């Protein structure tokens, strides 16, 4: 699965990690069209990489739109009698929850629009108002539901895209696997989505860097802040990594489901902290679409989320909005 809904701006900071005099076990590889890095401590020195890669492969076969025979792809192509699995159900239910909470700012039925703009596996189309308006007729999560482990659509042109948050859920799935093996200290990063459990032997939290939101299609921006994680997930959504330029106009990959056009606001990146990465990931996308002022109202209603928002003021300077609990988690990076 490729990360389409957003790309995160995080670096793992691995300095000083020792656990009960043990060397950490580090595994990494390719998955979901991106990379993964996992560090954990195990007194049995077990290698979980084969099992984790099998889990990630099965996950893709459920919710990746880049795999033609995945469950979500078969549903999007209107194959009859497709039975969904636990991964699909979890994504669908979380999408419905965040769609309701954000009053439609987060909506996975934007898939036809994402494809049209060139942010999906489909062929990019010429951006025209008439075409966008026609697609909006079958964008809306109210047009689709789950019944008896099958998807029911009100219009066959409705199609789903979980790429904006499924990668965060895959972090949770891998974390659950490590939990089942009795691992009590680890950090899981897949495509820059992160969950960290426990602490290192120095009694310190795992550290994650949050990038400055500078337009750059490759990773490597300077750090804006450092986050300390313990039993917590982080996902950052931004408009500075994945975008296209057409006829001199910049089109970012976050689509506003209500207008059919990419978002245009002064919110540059949204880092959301939560107990689960799927929750961080989906809400980071929703917050970025909402924009700064609506995001403040939304976050005030959801104290279970902590947020570090970077936005641009009238002079083009970086400014930061923080929820009340963020100072215990995030500190500014040294220049």
NUGUKOL-837547 format. One record per residue: residue in one letter; y, x, z of N, C-alpha, C in turn. Coordinates in steps of 0.1 Angstrom, whole numbers, plus 2048, in hexadecimal, padded with zeros to 3 digits. Atoms other than C-alpha are relative to their C-alpha. Example, Ala and Ser with C-alpha at 12.3 -4.5 7.8 and 13.67 -1.06 7.14 Angstrom:
2
A 7F4 809 800 7D3 87B 84E 80C 809 800
S 7F5 7F7 800 7F5 889 847 80B 7F8 808
REM end
This chain:
335
X 7F4 808 800 800 800 800 80C 809 800
X 7F3 7F8 800 822 80E 7F7 80A 7F8 809
X 7F5 806 7F8 83F 808 80E 80B 7FB 7F7
X 7F6 806 809 855 7F0 7FB 80C 7FA 808
X 7F6 808 7F9 867 7DA 814 80B 809 806
X 7F6 7F6 7FA 878 7F8 824 7F9 80D 802
X 806 7F4 7FC 873 81C 82B 807 805 80C
X 7FB 7FC 7F3 877 82B 84D 806 80D 7FF
X 7F9 7F4 7FF 88C 848 857 7FD 808 80C
X 804 7FA 7F3 878 85A 871 7F8 80D 7FD
X 808 7F3 7FF 86A 87D 878 7F9 800 80D
X 807 7FE 7F4 850 884 892 805 80E 805
X 7FC 7F3 7FA 85C 89F 8AA 7F4 804 80A
X 80D 7FD 7F9 83C 8B0 8B7 802 80B 80A
X 7FF 7F4 7F7 84B 8CB 8CD 7FB 7FD 80E
X 804 800 7F3 83B 8D2 8EE 7F6 7F6 804
X 809 80A 7FD 81E 8BB 8EC 7F3 806 805
X 80C 7FB 7FA 801 8C5 903 7FB 7F6 809
X 806 80B 7F8 7E9 8AE 915 7F5 805 808
X 80B 7FB 7F7 7D5 8BA 933 7FA 80C 7FB
X 804 7F3 805 7D3 8DC 924 7F8 7FF 7F3
X 807 801 80C 7C3 8CE 905 809 801 7F4
X 7F9 800 80D 7CD 8D4 8E1 800 7F2 7FB
X 800 80D 807 7D9 8B4 8D0 7F8 800 7F4
X 808 802 80D 7C3 8A7 8B4 80A 7F9 7F6
X 7F7 806 80A 7D8 8A1 895 7F9 7FE 7F3
X 806 804 80D 7CD 88F 876 80B 7FB 7F7
X 7F7 805 809 7E0 887 857 7FA 7FE 7F2
X 805 802 80D 7DB 87B 834 809 7F6 7F8
X 7FA 80A 809 7E4 863 818 7FA 7F2 802
X 804 80D 7FE 7E3 83E 81C 80B 7F6 7FC
X 7F6 80A 803 7F5 81F 80F 80B 805 7F8
X 7F6 7FA 809 808 833 7F5 80A 808 808
X 7F7 7F8 7F8 817 848 811 7F7 80A 808
X 808 7F7 7F8 80C 860 82C 7FF 7FB 80E
X 801 803 7F2 800 85D 850 7FE 80C 808
X 802 7F5 7F6 801 874 86E 7FD 7FA 80D
X 804 805 7F3 7EF 86E 88E 7FC 80B 809
X 803 7F6 7F6 7EE 883 8AD 7FB 7F9 80D
X 806 806 7F4 7D8 87B 8CB 7F9 80A 809
X 807 7F7 7F7 7C7 88B 8E9 7F2 7F9 804
X 80E 806 7FD 7A1 886 8EF 7F8 80B 806
X 808 7F6 7F9 78C 899 908 7F3 802 7FA
X 80D 7FE 807 76E 894 8F2 803 806 7F2
X 7FC 7F9 80D 781 8A4 8D4 7FA 7F9 7F4
X 806 808 80C 776 888 8BC 80A 7FF 7F4
X 7F8 801 80C 782 886 898 7FF 7F2 7FB
X 801 80E 804 78B 862 890 805 7FE 7F1
X 7FA 802 80D 799 869 86D 7F7 7F8 7F6
X 808 808 809 77B 85B 859 801 7F1 803
X 7FF 80E 7FC 77C 83A 86D 80E 7FA 7FD
X 7F2 805 802 7A2 837 86B 803 7FE 7F1
X 7FE 801 80E 7A2 83D 845 7F9 7F4 7FB
X 807 80C 804 788 822 841 808 7F3 805
X 7F7 80B 7FB 79E 80A 856 80B 7FE 7F7
X 7F4 801 809 7BC 812 840 7FC 7FB 7F2
X 805 805 80E 7A8 80C 820 7FD 7F1 801
X 802 80F 7FE 79C 7EA 82D 80D 7F8 801
X 7F3 806 7FE 7BF 7E2 837 807 7FE 7F2
X 7FA 801 80D 7CC 7E9 814 7F9 7F5 7F7
X 807 80A 808 7B1 7D3 805 803 7F2 804
X 7FB 80E 7FB 7C0 7B6 819 80E 7FD 7FB
X 7F1 804 801 7E6 7B9 816 808 809 7F7
X 7F8 7F8 809 7F0 7D2 7FC 801 7FA 7F2
X 7FE 806 80E 800 7C4 7DC 7FE 80A 7F5
X 802 7F6 80A 7F9 7E5 7CB 7F1 802 7FD
X 80E 800 803 7D4 7DF 7CB 7FC 7F2 7F9
X 801 80D 807 7CB 7C4 7B1 7F5 7F7 806
X 80A 808 7FA 7AC 7B8 7C3 801 7FE 80F
X 7FE 803 7F2 7BB 7B6 7E6 801 7F1 802
X 7FF 80E 7FD 7BC 795 7F7 80E 7FB 7FC
X 7F2 805 803 7E2 792 7F4 802 7FF 7F1
X 7FE 800 80E 7E1 79B 7CF 7F8 7F4 7F9
X 807 80B 805 7C6 781 7C8 806 7F3 803
X 7F9 80C 7FD 7DA 767 7DA 80D 7FF 7F7
X 7F4 801 809 7F9 770 7C6 7FD 7FD 7F2
X 804 803 80E 7E6 76D 7A6 7F9 7F2 7FF
X 805 80E 7FF 7DA 74A 7B1 7F1 7FF 7FE
X 80F 801 800 7B5 752 7B3 7FC 7F5 80A
X 804 80B 7F7 7A3 734 7C2 7F7 805 80B
X 809 7FE 7F4 792 733 7E4 7FF 80E 805
X 7FF 7F2 7FA 79E 755 7F1 800 7FE 80F
X 800 801 7F2 794 758 815 807 80C 806
X 7F8 7F5 7FB 7AD 76D 829 7F8 806 80C
X 806 7F9 7F5 7A3 786 844 80A 801 80C
X 7F8 7FF 7F4 7B1 78F 866 80D 808 7FE
X 7F4 7F9 803 7CA 7A8 858 80A 7F7 7F9
X 7F7 809 807 7D8 78E 840 806 7F6 809
X 7FB 80A 7F7 7DA 774 85B 80A 805 80A
X 7F6 7FA 7F7 7EC 78B 873 80E 802 7F9
X 7F3 7FE 808 806 794 858 807 7F3 7FD
X 7FB 80D 803 80A 770 84E 807 7FA 80C
X 7FA 806 7F4 810 764 871 80C 807 805
X 7F4 7F8 7FC 828 780 87A 80C 7FD 7F6
X 7F6 803 809 83B 779 85A 807 7F2 802
X 7FB 80E 7FE 83E 754 862 809 800 80D
X 7F8 7FF 7F4 84B 75D 885 80E 806 7FE
X 7F3 7F9 802 866 775 87A 808 7F8 7F6
X 7F9 809 809 86F 75E 85D 808 7F5 807
X 7F9 80A 7F8 877 743 876 80B 805 808
X 7F7 7FB 7F7 888 759 88E 80D 805 7FA
X 7F5 7FB 807 89F 768 874 806 7F6 7F7
X 7FB 80B 808 8A6 746 864 7FF 804 7F1
X 803 7FE 80E 897 752 843 805 80D 7FA
X 7FB 7F3 806 8A7 774 840 7F4 809 7FD
X 80C 7F9 803 884 783 842 7F6 7F6 7F9
X 808 80A 807 86E 772 828 7F7 808 7F6
X 809 7F9 808 84E 781 818 7FE 7FA 7F2
X 801 806 80E 850 769 7FA 80A 805 7F6
X 7F7 7FA 80A 86A 77F 7EA 7F9 809 7F6
X 808 7F7 809 84E 791 7D8 804 7FF 7F1
X 7FC 801 80E 858 784 7B5 80E 807 7FE
X 7F3 7FA 801 87C 790 7BB 7FE 80F 802
X 802 7F2 7FE 870 7B2 7C8 7FB 807 7F4
X 805 7FB 80C 85C 7B7 7A9 80A 801 7F5
X 7F6 801 80B 878 7AC 792 80A 80C 802
X 7F7 7F5 7FE 88F 7C7 7A2 7FA 80D 7FF
X 807 7F3 801 875 7E2 79E 7FB 806 80D
X 805 7FB 7F3 86A 7E4 7C2 7F2 7FC 804
X 80D 804 7FE 847 7D8 7BD 7F7 806 7F6
X 809 7FA 80A 828 7E0 7A8 802 7FA 7F2
X 7FD 806 80C 834 7C9 78D 80A 807 7F7
X 7F6 7FA 809 849 7D1 76F 80E 7FC 803
X 7F2 803 7FD 86E 7D4 776 806 7F7 7F5
X 7FA 809 809 883 7B9 765 80F 803 7FF
X 7F2 7FF 801 8A7 7B8 759 806 7F6 80A
X 7FA 809 7F5 8BD 7AB 776 80A 7F7 7FA
X 7F8 80A 806 8CC 78B 76A 801 7F4 80A
X 7FE 80B 7F7 8DB 76E 77E 7F6 7F4 7FE
X 808 80C 803 8C7 753 76C 7F1 803 804
X 80E 7FC 7FD 8A6 766 772 7FF 7FF 810
X 801 800 7F2 8AE 76B 797 800 7F2 806
X 7FF 80D 7FB 8B8 747 79C 7F3 7F8 7FD
X 80C 807 802 898 73B 78C 7F5 804 80A
X 80A 7FB 7F7 883 750 7A3 802 7FB 80E
X 7FD 805 7F3 895 743 7C2 7F9 7F2 802
X 807 80D 7FF 884 721 7BB 7F3 801 808
X 80D 7FE 7FA 863 72F 7C8 800 80B 80A
X 7FF 7F7 7F4 870 746 7E4 803 7F7 80C
X 7FE 808 7F3 86D 737 807 7F3 7FF 807
X 80D 800 7F9 852 73B 821 7FB 7F2 804
X 804 80E 7FE 852 715 826 7F7 7FB 7F4
X 807 804 80B 841 713 804 7F1 805 800
X 80D 7FB 7FF 821 723 811 7FA 7FF 80E
X 805 801 7F2 809 71F 82E 7F1 804 800
X 80F 7FD 7FF 7E6 728 83B 7F9 7F4 805
X 808 80B 7FC 7CC 70E 83E 7F1 803 7FE
X 80F 7FD 800 7A7 714 847 7FE 80E 7F9
X 801 7F2 805 7AC 73A 83F 802 801 7F1
X 7FC 7FF 80E 7B9 733 81D 80F 7FD 7FF
X 7F1 802 802 7DD 734 80F 802 7F4 7F7
X 7FD 80C 808 7EB 713 802 80F 802 7FC
X 7F3 7FF 805 80A 715 7EC 805 7F2 7FB
X 7FA 80C 806 822 6F9 7E2 804 802 7F2
X 7FD 7FC 80E 829 70C 7C2 7F8 80C 7FD
X 809 7F4 803 811 724 7B1 808 80D 7FD
X 7F8 7F4 803 82E 73C 7A9 804 807 80D
X 7FD 7FA 7F3 832 743 7CF 7F7 80C 801
X 808 7F4 7FE 826 766 7D6 805 808 80D
X 7FD 7FA 7F3 825 77B 7F6 801 80F 7FF
X 7FE 7F1 7FF 830 79F 7FE 801 803 80E
X 800 7FC 7F2 827 7AD 820 804 80F 801
X 7FD 7F2 7FF 832 7D0 817 80C 804 809
X 7F4 7FD 7F7 852 7CD 82C 7FC 802 80E
X 803 7FE 7F2 83E 7CE 84C 7F1 802 802
X 80F 7FE 7FF 818 7D2 845 7FD 80E 805
X 803 7F2 7FC 81A 7F7 84A 802 802 80F
X 7FF 801 7F1 827 7F1 86D 7F4 7FB 807
X 80C 806 7FB 809 7DB 873 7F4 80A 7FF
X 80B 7F7 801 7F2 7F6 866 800 80B 80B
X 7FF 7F7 7F4 800 80D 882 7FA 7FA 80C
X 806 808 7F5 7F6 7F2 89B 7F1 800 7FF
X 80F 800 802 7D3 7F0 88C 7FA 80D 804
X 805 7F3 7FC 7CE 815 88F 801 803 80E
X 7FE 7FF 7F1 7DC 815 8B2 7F6 7F9 808
X 80A 808 7F9 7C4 7FA 8BC 7F3 807 7FF
X 80D 7F8 801 7A7 80F 8AF 800 80B 80A
X 800 7F5 7F6 7B2 82D 8C4 7FF 7FB 80E
X 801 806 7F3 7B6 816 8E2 7F1 7FD 803
X 80E 804 7FF 792 80A 8DC 7F7 80C 803
X 808 7F3 7FE 786 82F 8DE 804 807 80D
X 7FC 7FB 7F4 797 834 8FF 80B 80B 800
X 7F5 7F7 801 7B4 849 8F2 80C 7FB 807
X 7F5 805 7F8 7D1 846 90A 80D 807 7FD
X 7F3 7F9 804 7EB 85E 8FB 7FF 803 7F1
X 800 7FD 80E 7F3 85E 8D6 80D 7FB 7F9
X 7F6 805 808 80C 858 8BB 7FB 7FE 7F2
X 805 804 80D 805 847 89A 80C 7FE 7F7
X 7F5 801 80A 81C 84A 87C 7FA 7FD 7F2
X 804 803 80E 815 839 85A 80C 7FC 7F8
X 7F4 803 808 830 83A 840 80D 7FF 808
X 7F5 7FF 7F7 849 842 85C 801 7F4 80A
X 800 80A 7F5 840 823 871 7F8 806 80B
X 805 7F8 7F5 837 82F 894 7FD 7F7 80C
X 803 805 7F2 825 824 8B4 7FC 80C 808
X 804 7F5 7F7 822 83C 8D1 7FB 7FA 80E
X 805 805 7F4 80D 837 8F0 7FF 80C 80A
X 801 7F5 7F6 80E 84B 911 80A 80A 7FF
X 7F7 7F5 800 81F 86B 917 7F9 80D 7FE
X 807 7F3 800 818 890 912 7FE 805 80E
X 804 7FB 7F3 80C 8A6 92E 80D 804 808
X 7F4 7FC 7F9 830 8B0 936 807 7F4 806
X 7FA 80C 7FB 837 88C 940 80B 7FB 7F7
X 7F5 803 809 84E 888 922 7FB 7F5 7F5
X 803 80A 80B 850 86C 908 7FE 807 7F3
X 801 7FB 80E 846 871 8E4 80E 7FE 7FA
X 7F3 800 805 865 878 8D0 800 7FD 7F1
X 7FF 804 80E 870 869 8AE 80E 802 7FC
X 7F2 7FF 805 88E 871 899 804 7F5 7F7
X 7FA 80A 809 8A4 857 888 80A 806 7F7
X 7F7 7F9 80A 8B5 863 868 80D 7FA 7FF
X 7F4 806 805 8D8 85F 85D 7FE 7F9 7F3
X 803 808 80B 8D9 844 843 808 805 7F3
X 7F9 7FA 80C 8E4 85A 825 7F7 7FD 7F4
X 808 803 80C 8D9 84F 802 7F8 80C 7FC
X 809 7F5 803 8BB 865 7FB 7F3 7FA 7FE
X 80D 806 803 89B 85A 7EA 7F5 809 805
X 80A 7F7 7FA 889 877 7FA 803 801 80F
X 7FE 7FF 7F2 883 87C 81F 807 80D 803
X 7F9 7F4 7FC 897 896 832 80E 7FF 804
X 7F2 801 7FC 8B8 888 83D 802 806 80E
X 7FE 7FC 7F3 8C8 897 85C 7FE 7F5 80A
X 803 80A 7F6 8C0 886 87D 80D 7FA 806
X 7F5 806 7F9 8D8 86D 88C 7FD 7FE 80F
X 804 803 7F3 8C5 866 8AC 7F2 804 803
X 80D 7FD 7FC 8A6 86E 8C0 7FB 7F4 809
X 805 80B 7F8 890 852 8CE 7F4 806 808
X 80C 7FC 7F8 877 857 8EB 7F8 7F4 802
X 809 80B 800 859 841 8E9 7F5 801 80B
X 80C 801 7F7 83F 836 903 7FB 7F2 7FF
X 806 80D 802 828 819 8FB 80A 7F7 7F9
X 7F6 807 808 841 80E 8E1 7FF 804 7F1
X 800 7FE 80F 845 80B 8BB 80F 800 7FC
X 7F3 800 807 863 812 8A5 7FE 7FF 7F1
X 800 801 80F 86A 808 881 80F 800 7FC
X 7F2 7FF 805 88A 810 86E 801 7FB 7F2
X 7FE 805 80D 896 7FC 850 80D 805 7FB
X 7F3 7FB 805 8B1 80B 83A 801 7FE 7F1
X 7FD 801 80E 8C1 808 818 804 80D 7F9
X 7FC 7F3 805 8C5 82D 811 7F5 808 7FA
X 80B 7F8 805 8A2 838 807 7FB 7FA 7F3
X 806 807 80C 895 81E 7ED 80B 7F7 7FA
X 7F6 808 807 8AE 811 7D4 800 804 7F1
X 7FF 7FD 80E 8B5 810 7AF 80F 7FF 7FC
X 7F2 801 806 8D5 815 79A 7FE 7FB 7F2
X 801 806 80E 8D9 7FF 77C 80E 7FC 7FC
X 7F2 803 805 8F9 7FD 767 80A 803 80B
X 7F6 7FB 7F6 90B 810 783 7FF 7F8 80D
X 801 808 7F3 900 7F7 79E 7F4 804 808
X 80B 7FC 7F7 8EB 801 7BC 7F9 7F3 805
X 808 80B 7FB 8CF 7E8 7C4 7F7 805 80A
X 809 7FC 7F6 8BE 7ED 7E5 7F4 7F7 801
X 80C 807 801 89B 7E2 7EC 7FE 7F4 80A
X 800 80C 7F7 8A3 7C8 807 807 7F5 7F9
X 7FC 80B 807 8A6 7A7 7F6 804 7F5 80A
X 7FC 80B 7F8 8B9 78A 806 7F9 7F4 7FA
X 808 80B 805 8A1 76C 802 809 7F4 7FC
X 7F8 80B 802 8BE 754 802 809 801 7F3
X 7F8 7FE 80C 8D2 763 7E5 7F8 806 7F4
X 808 7F9 80A 8B7 776 7D2 804 80D 7FC
X 7FA 7F3 803 8CC 795 7D1 7FE 80A 80C
X 801 7F6 7F5 8C9 7B6 7E5 80B 7FE 80A
X 7F6 801 7F5 8DB 7B6 806 80D 808 7FD
X 7F3 7F8 801 900 7C1 806 807 7FD 80D
X 7F9 801 7F4 90D 7C7 829 802 80F 805
X 7FD 7F2 7FB 919 7E5 83E 7F6 805 80A
X 80B 7FB 7F7 8F9 7E8 852 7F7 809 7F8
X 807 7F6 808 8E9 808 846 7F1 802 804
X 80E 7FF 7FC 8CA 80A 85B 7FE 7F9 80D
X 803 807 7F4 8B9 7F7 876 7F3 805 806
X 80B 7FB 7F9 8A1 807 88F 7FC 7F6 80B
X 804 80A 7F6 88D 7ED 8A3 7F5 805 808
X 80A 7FC 7F7 878 7F5 8C1 7FA 7F3 806
X 807 80B 7FB 85D 7DE 8CD 7F2 805 805
X 80E 7FD 7FA 83A 7DD 8DE 7F6 802 7F5
X 809 7FF 80B 829 7DA 8BC 808 804 7F4
X 7F8 7FB 80C 832 7EB 89B 802 7F5 7F6
X 7FE 80B 80A 82D 7CC 886 80C 7F8 804
X 7F4 807 7FC 848 7BC 89B 80C 808 7FD
X 7F5 7F7 803 85F 7DA 898 803 7FF 7F1
X 7FF 7FE 80F 859 7DC 872 806 7F3 7FA
X 7FB 80D 806 85E 7B7 869 80E 7FD 804
X 7F2 803 7FB 87D 7B3 87F 80A 80A 7FB
X 7F6 7F7 805 88D 7D3 872 804 7FC 7F2
X 7FC 806 80D 88C 7C4 84F 809 7F4 801
X 7F8 80C 7FE 899 7A3 85B 80E 803 804
X 7F2 7FC 7FB 8B6 7B3 86E 808 806 7F5
X 7F8 7F9 80A 8C0 7C8 850 805 7F5 7F6
X 7FB 80A 809 8C2 7A9 83A 80B 7F7 807
X 7F6 809 7F8 8D5 795 855 80E 807 7FF
X 7F3 7FA 7FF 8F1 7AF 856 804 802 80E
X 7FC 7FC 7F2 903 7BD 875 803 7F4 809
X 7FB 80A 7F7 914 79E 883 7F5 7F6 803
X 80B 809 7FE 8F7 786 87E 7F4 807 808
X 80A 7F9 7F9 8DF 7A1 88B 803 801 80F
X 7FC 800 7F2 8F3 7A3 8AB 7FC 7F3 807
X 803 80D 7FA 8EE 77E 8B1 7F1 7FF 801
X 80F 801 800 8C9 780 8A8 7FA 808 80C
X 805 7F7 7F6 8C3 79E 8BF 803 7FB 80E
X 7FD 805 7F3 8D4 78D 8DC 7F6 7F5 804
X 80A 80A 7FD 8BB 771 8D9 7F2 805 802
X 80D 7FA 7FF 89E 789 8D9 800 80D 808
X 7FF 7F4 7F8 8A0 7A1 8F6 7F3 808 801
X 80C 7F8 801 87C 7AB 8F0 801 80B 7F6
X 7FD 7F6 80A 88A 7C0 8D4 80C 809 804
X 7F4 7F7 7FE 8A0 7DF 8D8 803 805 7F2
X 7FB 7FC 80D 8B5 7EA 8BB 80A 80B 800
X 7F6 7F6 802 8C9 808 8AF 804 7FF 7F1
X 7FB 803 80D 8DE 7FE 891 80B 809 7FC
X 7F5 7F7 805 8F2 816 87C 807 7F8 7F4
X 7F8 807 80A 90E 806 867 80C 808 7FC
X 7F4 7F9 805 92C 811 854 80D 7F8 803
X 7F4 808 7FD 94F 808 85F 809 800 7F4
X 7F7 801 80B 96D 801 849 804 80D 7F9
X 7FC 7F3 806 974 826 844 7F4 808 7FB
X 80C 7F9 805 950 82E 83B 7F9 809 80A
X 806 7F7 7F6 948 83F 85C 7F4 7F8 806
X 80B 805 7F9 927 83A 86E 804 7FA 80E
X 7FE 805 7F3 928 823 88C 7F2 7FB 804
X 80D 804 7FA 90B 818 8A3 802 7F4 809
X 802 80B 7F7 902 7F7 8B3 7F3 801 807
X 80C 7FE 7F8 8E9 7F9 8CF 7FE 7F3 809
X 803 80A 7F6 8D8 7DE 8E3 800 805 80E
X 7FE 7FB 7F2 8DA 7E0 909 7F6 80A 805
X 80A 7F7 7FB 8BA 7F2 90F 7FE 80D 7F8
X 803 7F5 80A 8BD 80C 8F3 804 80E 806
X 7FC 7F3 7FA 8CE 828 908 7F5 807 807
X 80C 7FA 7F9 8AD 82D 91B 7F6 805 7F6
X 809 7FC 80A 89C 833 8FA 805 80A 7F6
X 7FA 7F8 80B 8B4 843 8E1 80C 808 805
X 7F4 7F8 7FD 8CC 860 8E4 804 807 7F3
X 7FA 7FB 80C 8E3 86F 8C9 7FA 80E 7FE
X 806 7F2 804 8D4 88E 8B7 80C 80A 800
X 7F6 7F6 800 8E7 8AE 8BB 803 805 7F2
X 7FC 7FC 80D 8FA 8B9 89C 7FB 80F 7FD
REM end
